[in-house]
Amino acid sequence: MSRRLFGTNGIRGIIGQDFTPIFIAKIGQAIGTYFSGKSILIAKDARTSSDFIANIIKACLVATGCEVHDLGYAPTPVMQYLVKREKFDGGIMITASHNPPEYNGIKVIGPNGVEIPRREEEKIENVFWEEKFNLVAYDRVGKVHNVEYLIKNYIDDVISRANIDRIRESNFKIIIDCANSVASTIMPEILRRIGVKFISVNANLDGTFPGRLPEPIPETLKDTISMTIHSDVHFGVAYDGDVDRAIFITKEGEVLWGDRSGTLLTMHLAEKEKVSNIVVTPVSSSVLVEEVLSNYGLKIEWTPVGSIHVSYKILETNALTGFEENGGFLYPKHHPVRDGIMTTILMLEYLAESRKTLTEAYRELPRYYPVKTKVKLEFKDREKVSKIIEEIAKKFENYRQVRIDGVKVFLDNGWFLIRPSGTEALIRIFVEHKEKKEAENLANSLVSLVKELIKTI
């Protein structure tokens, strides 16, 4: 295994291969040593392996003298919010988010309720590899406390952030696709409290994900899209495995990527509470973000791909909002992390106050046709990635570029992004154009260009 344990979003691996009881115990001791006897909040999603991972991690934390506060089954954003609100010294979330069921993962949260930065992850990795675990004597072993009751504080705060009277007046009825995970532990209660009727789909906790895979994308949402079209509802919303992402579906079955829904919500908040003129989003988001939000006097701060980059840029700039094209939306007034629950409440408020349908709001945005593709790399070609990106940047040097994560090139009627994957041996290619055929042609030409550069460099 590589000496780097943490990826773009915590530590993830396949159960029984990467994540064995011995590995989990070792990483649990490393995390416990890092926190050094402090007060830690822990939660888990509904994966089949989450219970045994959480139990091992809790045992290791108390063995290193930490006081463990167990939230039980809960969404990641709930745990993150409560770490900061209740002044815990840190948090641990057992989840692999959108990954398939054979995966699980461990996220480490700092006292600010945001995932710890890379420099802190390296400290845990060093303890792990050097095996310098700080196990305490019998009279200093920590305890485990059940704190599920704290979830009420999160629910109260989320509800307090929106115009609930207007939402109630709108008599909404929606579909919620809970992905057989922890969205079902909290969304029904919140929707009942704010007067929104709902049809729940995949709402039983089942870590085998029998309803659909946990990543909310058009390919996995076909049944939910069909239900939204054929049911008496206003729109649908689908969550990932740990509820930090929300993907919206119009009554006509159109799936809104997160940069579209994020733009709509930012427009709404800019008119309602313009506390800042900064909006943060990764380079993988559409140029329509700039095209639309510049009309509201807002400036886009581009970041590398990864929600942690968006969170820390929000903290740095005091931004109004942040969002990702994968469905993550960050509302700093509540908490500067992705939160599919808060996102849903804000969308209900936006539609209630604007008196628009989701379809009407979506179709007012500029139309770009997206194409996402990739080029796989042989092991021997991995070291060529930076040179390939440099050659592509040089080829398009007369166009505006952003170079913080691969190369993003702004064209006359579209854009493209070429970047290395953070988790796999491949180069990712994102393309959008105002003409569908042009988007397809551009994507094909970029794939050919990357393949040619792999051969010639």
C-alpha positions in Angstrom: 0.0 0.0 0.0 1.2 3.5 -0.8 2.4 5.5 2.2 -0.4 8.0 1.5 -3.5 6.7 3.2 -5.8 9.7 2.7 -7.3 10.4 -0.7 -9.4 13.4 -1.8 -12.1 12.6 0.7 -10.8 10.6 3.7 -9.4 7.0 3.7 -11.4 4.6 1.5 -11.0 0.9 0.5 -12.7 -2.4 -0.2 -13.8 -4.4 2.8 -11.8 -7.5 3.3 -9.0 -6.3 1.0 -7.9 -2.8 1.9 -10.1 -2.5 5.0 -9.2 -5.5 7.2 -9.7 -5.5 11.0 -6.0 -5.2 11.5 -5.7 -2.2 9.2 -8.7 -0.5 10.8 -7.3 -1.1 14.3 -4.0 0.4 13.2 -5.5 3.5 11.7 -7.8 3.8 14.7 -4.8 3.9 17.1 -3.1 6.4 14.8 -6.2 8.7 14.8 -6.5 8.3 18.6 -2.9 9.1 19.1 -3.3 12.2 16.9 -6.3 13.4 19.0 -4.4 12.6 22.2 -7.1 12.0 24.8 -9.6 14.6 23.5 -13.4 14.6 23.0 -14.4 13.0 19.7 -17.8 12.7 18.0 -18.3 9.6 15.8 -21.1 8.7 13.3 -21.7 6.1 10.6 -23.7 5.5 7.4 -25.7 2.4 6.8 -23.1 0.3 4.9 -22.9 -3.4 6.0 -19.4 -2.8 7.3 -20.0 0.5 9.1 -20.9 -1.2 12.5 -17.8 -3.3 12.8 -15.5 -0.4 11.6 -17.1 2.0 14.0 -16.7 -0.5 16.9 -13.0 -1.0 16.2 -12.4 2.8 15.8 -14.2 3.5 19.1 -12.2 0.8 20.9 -9.0 2.3 19.6 -10.0 5.8 20.6 -10.8 5.0 24.2 -7.6 2.9 24.3 -5.6 6.1 23.5 -7.5 8.0 26.2 -10.1 9.8 24.1 -13.7 10.4 25.2 -16.0 9.1 22.4 -19.4 10.5 21.8 -21.4 8.2 19.5 -24.1 9.8 17.3 -25.0 6.4 15.7 -26.4 6.4 12.2 -26.3 10.0 10.9 -25.4 12.0 7.8 -21.9 13.4 7.5 -23.1 17.0 7.5 -25.0 16.5 10.7 -21.9 15.1 12.4 -19.8 18.0 11.0 -22.2 20.7 12.2 -22.4 19.2 15.7 -18.6 18.9 16.1 -18.4 22.7 15.8 -21.7 23.6 17.6 -21.1 21.3 20.6 -17.4 22.2 20.7 -16.0 18.7 20.3 -12.2 18.5 19.6 -12.8 16.5 16.4 -15.0 14.0 14.6 -14.8 10.7 12.7 -17.3 9.7 10.0 -17.5 6.1 8.9 -18.7 6.3 5.2 -17.6 5.8 1.7 -20.1 8.4 0.5 -21.0 7.6 -3.1 -18.8 4.5 -3.6 -20.2 1.1 -4.3 -21.3 -1.2 -1.4 -18.1 -3.1 -1.2 -16.3 0.1 -0.1 -16.2 1.9 3.2 -14.1 4.8 4.5 -13.0 7.0 7.4 -13.2 10.8 7.4 -11.4 12.8 10.1 -13.0 16.1 11.1 -11.3 19.0 12.8 -12.7 21.1 15.6 -14.0 23.6 13.0 -16.3 20.9 11.7 -14.4 20.6 8.4 -12.2 17.7 7.2 -8.7 18.2 8.5 -6.2 19.7 5.9 -3.5 17.7 4.2 -0.7 18.7 6.7 -2.8 17.2 9.5 -3.5 14.0 7.6 0.2 13.5 7.2 0.6 13.6 11.0 -1.8 10.6 11.2 -0.1 8.8 8.4 3.3 9.2 10.1 2.0 7.7 13.3 0.4 4.9 11.3 3.6 3.9 9.5 5.9 4.4 12.4 3.4 2.6 14.8 4.1 5.1 17.6 0.7 4.6 19.2 0.0 6.3 22.5 -1.9 3.6 24.4 -2.9 4.7 27.9 -2.9 2.9 31.3 -6.0 1.2 32.6 -7.0 4.2 34.7 -6.9 6.7 31.8 -9.0 4.6 29.3 -11.8 6.8 27.8 -15.5 6.1 27.8 -18.2 5.9 25.0 -21.2 8.1 25.4 -24.5 7.8 23.4 -25.4 11.3 22.1 -28.0 10.6 19.4 -30.2 13.3 21.2 -27.8 16.0 19.7 -29.3 15.5 16.2 -32.3 17.6 17.3 -30.0 20.6 17.6 -29.0 20.2 13.9 -32.6 19.8 12.8 -33.6 22.9 14.7 -30.8 25.0 13.2 -31.6 23.9 9.6 -35.3 24.7 10.0 -34.4 28.1 11.5 -32.4 29.1 8.4 -35.3 29.1 5.9 -38.7 30.9 5.4 -40.8 28.0 6.7 -44.0 30.0 6.5 -43.7 30.5 2.8 -42.7 26.9 2.3 -45.8 25.7 4.1 -48.0 28.0 2.0 -46.7 26.4 -1.2 -48.1 23.0 -0.3 -45.1 21.2 -1.8 -45.1 17.5 -2.5 -41.7 15.9 -3.5 -40.0 12.6 -4.0 -37.0 11.9 -1.8 -34.6 9.1 -2.8 -32.7 8.2 0.3 -30.3 5.7 -1.3 -31.1 3.0 1.4 -28.9 5.0 3.8 -28.9 7.7 6.4 -31.0 10.3 4.6 -34.0 8.3 5.8 -33.0 8.9 9.4 -33.6 12.6 9.2 -35.3 13.9 6.0 -38.8 12.6 6.8 -38.8 14.3 10.2 -37.6 17.6 8.8 -40.1 17.6 5.9 -43.0 16.8 8.2 -42.0 19.7 10.5 -41.9 22.2 7.7 -45.2 21.0 6.1 -43.8 19.3 2.9 -45.5 16.2 1.8 -43.3 13.5 0.3 -43.0 10.1 -1.2 -39.9 8.3 0.1 -38.0 5.9 -2.2 -35.2 3.6 -1.0 -35.9 4.7 2.5 -35.0 1.5 4.4 -31.5 1.2 5.8 -29.7 -1.5 3.8 -26.0 -1.4 3.2 -26.2 -3.6 0.1 -28.0 -0.7 -1.6 -30.8 -2.8 -3.2 -32.6 0.2 -4.7 -29.7 1.8 -6.5 -26.0 2.4 -6.2 -25.3 5.3 -3.8 -24.0 7.8 -6.3 -26.9 10.0 -7.5 -26.3 10.2 -11.3 -28.7 9.8 -14.2 -27.7 6.1 -14.7 -28.6 5.1 -11.2 -31.7 7.3 -10.9 -33.7 6.0 -13.8 -36.5 4.6 -11.5 -36.6 7.7 -9.4 -36.7 9.9 -12.6 -39.6 7.8 -13.9 -41.5 8.1 -10.6 -41.0 11.9 -10.5 -42.4 12.2 -14.0 -45.4 10.0 -13.3 -46.3 10.9 -9.7 -48.2 13.9 -8.5 -45.2 15.8 -7.2 -43.4 19.1 -7.8 -39.9 17.6 -8.1 -37.6 14.9 -6.9 -34.3 14.9 -4.9 -31.8 12.1 -4.6 -29.0 11.8 -2.0 -25.7 10.0 -1.9 -24.8 7.5 0.8 -23.9 10.0 3.5 -26.2 12.9 2.4 -23.6 15.5 1.7 -24.9 15.7 -1.9 -28.3 16.4 -3.3 -29.3 16.0 -7.0 -32.6 17.5 -8.1 -35.0 16.1 -10.7 -37.5 18.3 -12.5 -41.1 17.2 -13.0 -40.2 16.6 -16.6 -37.4 14.2 -15.6 -34.4 16.5 -16.2 -31.5 15.9 -13.8 -29.8 19.1 -12.5 -26.1 18.8 -12.0 -24.9 20.6 -8.9 -23.4 23.6 -10.7 -26.8 24.3 -12.1 -28.7 23.9 -8.8 -25.9 25.7 -7.0 -26.2 28.6 -9.4 -29.9 28.8 -8.8 -29.5 28.8 -5.0 -26.7 31.3 -5.2 -28.9 33.7 -7.2 -31.6 33.3 -4.6 -29.2 34.0 -1.7 -27.5 36.9 -3.5 -30.8 38.7 -3.6 -31.8 37.7 -0.1 -28.7 38.1 2.0 -25.7 39.3 0.1 -23.1 39.0 2.8 -20.2 38.6 0.3 -19.6 38.9 -3.4 -17.5 35.7 -3.5 -18.7 32.3 -4.7 -16.4 29.3 -4.6 -16.6 26.3 -6.9 -14.1 23.8 -8.4 -12.8 24.1 -11.9 -15.0 21.2 -13.0 -18.1 23.5 -12.8 -19.6 25.0 -15.9 -18.7 28.5 -17.2 -22.4 29.3 -16.9 -21.6 29.9 -13.3 -19.6 33.0 -14.2 -22.0 33.9 -17.0 -25.0 34.0 -14.7 -23.6 35.1 -11.4 -21.6 38.0 -12.7 -25.0 39.6 -13.3 -25.4 39.7 -9.5 -22.1 41.3 -8.9 -20.5 38.0 -7.8 -17.0 36.9 -8.4 -16.0 33.2 -8.9 -13.1 31.7 -7.0 -12.1 28.5 -8.7 -10.6 25.7 -6.7 -9.1 22.3 -7.3 -11.6 19.5 -7.5 -12.6 18.2 -4.0 -15.0 19.6 -1.4 -12.3 20.2 1.2 -10.8 22.8 -1.1 -14.1 24.6 -1.4 -14.6 24.5 2.4 -11.3 26.1 3.2 -11.6 28.7 0.4 -15.0 29.7 1.8 -13.4 30.1 5.3 -10.5 32.1 3.7 -12.7 34.5 1.6 -15.9 34.6 3.7 -17.8 33.5 0.6 -21.6 33.7 0.1 -21.8 30.1 -1.1 -19.8 27.2 -2.5 -20.9 24.3 -4.7 -19.7 21.4 -6.9 -21.1 20.0 -10.1 -21.6 16.6 -8.4 -24.4 18.0 -6.2 -22.5 19.4 -3.2 -23.7 22.8 -2.0 -22.2 24.7 0.9 -24.1 27.3 2.8 -21.6 29.0 5.2 -24.3 30.8 7.2 -25.2 27.3 8.4 -21.9 25.5 8.1 -19.2 25.6 5.4 -19.4 22.0 4.3 -21.5 20.1 1.7 -25.0 19.4 3.1 -27.7 17.7 1.0 -30.3 18.4 3.8 -29.7 22.1 4.0 -29.6 22.2 0.2 -33.1 20.7 -0.1 -34.5 23.2 2.4 -33.0 26.1 0.5 -34.4 24.8 -2.8 -37.8 24.6 -1.3 -37.5 28.2 0.0 -36.2 29.4 -3.4 -39.1 27.9 -5.3 -41.6 29.1 -2.7 -40.4 32.7 -2.8 -39.9 32.9 -6.5 -43.2 31.1 -7.3 -41.4 29.2 -10.0 -41.4 25.5 -10.7 -38.0 23.8 -10.7 -38.4 23.3 -14.5 -39.0 27.0 -15.1 -36.0 28.0 -13.0 -33.7 25.5 -14.6 -34.7 26.4 -18.2 -33.9 30.1 -17.6 -30.2 29.1 -17.2 -27.9 29.2 -20.3 -27.9 25.9 -22.1 -24.6 24.0 -22.4 -24.3 20.4 -23.5 -21.9 18.5 -21.3 -19.7 15.5 -22.2 -17.6 13.6 -19.6 -15.0 11.1 -20.7 -11.6 9.7 -19.7 -8.5 8.1 -21.0 -7.0 5.2 -19.0 -3.3 5.1 -18.3 -0.9 2.3 -18.2 1.3 2.2 -15.1 4.3 3.3 -17.2 2.5 6.3 -18.5 1.4 7.8 -15.2 4.5 10.0 -14.9 3.6 11.6 -18.3 0.5 13.3 -17.0 2.0 16.7 -16.1 3.8 16.9 -19.5 0.6 16.0 -21.3 -1.3 18.8 -19.5 1.5 21.3 -20.3 1.4 20.4 -24.0 -2.4 20.9 -24.1 -2.1 24.2 -22.3 0.5 25.3 -24.8 -1.7 24.3 -27.7 -4.5 26.5 -26.4 -2.3 29.3 -25.0 -4.3 32.0 -26.8 -7.4 31.2 -24.7 -8.1 32.1 -21.1 -7.0 29.3 -18.8 -7.2 28.2 -15.1 -4.3 26.1 -14.1 -5.0 25.0 -10.5 -6.0 21.4 -11.2 -5.0 20.3 -14.7 -5.9 22.8 -17.3 -9.3 24.5 -17.8 -9.7 26.3 -21.2 -12.4 28.9 -21.8 -13.5 28.8 -25.5 -15.8 31.1 -27.4 -19.0 29.0 -26.9 -17.8 26.5 -24.4 -14.9 25.1 -22.3 -13.0 22.0 -21.4 -11.1 20.7 -18.5 -8.4 18.1 -18.5 -7.1 16.9 -15.2 -5.6 13.8 -13.6 -7.9 11.6 -11.5 -7.2 11.8 -7.8 -8.2 8.2 -7.2 -7.5 6.2 -10.5 -4.9 5.8 -13.2 -6.6 7.9 -15.8 -7.0 11.4 -17.2 -10.5 12.9 -16.9 -11.9 15.1 -19.7 -14.8 17.5 -19.1 -16.4 19.4 -22.1 -19.3 21.7 -22.5 -20.5 23.6 -25.5 -23.6 25.5 -26.6 -24.0 23.1 -29.5 -24.4 19.5 -28.7 -22.5 18.2 -31.8 -19.6 20.6 -31.1 -19.4 19.3 -27.6 -19.2 15.7 -28.8 -16.6 16.6 -31.5 -14.5 18.5 -29.0 -14.5 15.7 -26.6 -13.5 13.2 -29.3 -10.7 15.4 -30.5 -9.3 15.9 -26.9 -9.4 12.1 -26.3 -7.4 11.6 -29.6 -5.0 14.4 -28.6 -4.4 12.9 -25.1 -3.8 9.4 -26.6 -1.4 10.8 -29.2 0.6 12.7 -26.5 0.8 9.5 -24.4 2.5 7.8 -27.3 4.8 10.7 -28.3 5.9 12.1 -24.9 
